[in-house]
């Protein structure tokens, strides 16, 4: 079954409520220009935690004690390789109609997963999906997380990705009441969709 990641968590009560739905991963954004910046929140959850960073130093990333790191900036293959000695790496790519999937190849050996998100104003959380047909150009060499304005409506079209190396769905802005506050009913709808 496709895994589920809920990203952009920061409110303790909301984290607790989302954790009760048992997603596979929970994402915490350590990019201070994001409206979902988590700051120094101490989270107590047994859900696997993913630290989300944009152009952060290796030292800063490792200081957050995450099991997985998700990189949304211009991180080099060399930095990914260094980080991978300590944790699992998800390298994110911002997709638009002009994206060239050849860019992913240099990360094949230094990332555990790729994440394909909508190219927009922000590094993530732009609240609308990219054209999934674009994924037909990807060679499927690495399992990927699908991101970008996902909700129960557009996930009804998941059949479009049949036969692709889709590993997980990454929910953020598409299931929010406000930045960082997830709507539990919307997440439940997505979970029903995935089943």
Secondary structure, DSSP 8 states (H G I E B T S, - for coil): --EEEE-----HHHHHHHHTT--SEEEEE--TTSTTB-TT-----SSEEEEEESS--HHHHHHT--SEEEE-S---HHHHHHHTTTSEEEEEEEE-TT--GGGGGGGTTT-SEEEEEE-SSSSS--SS---GGGGGGS---S-EEE-SS--TTGGGGGGGGTTS-EEEEEESGGGEEETTEE-HHHHHHHHHHH-
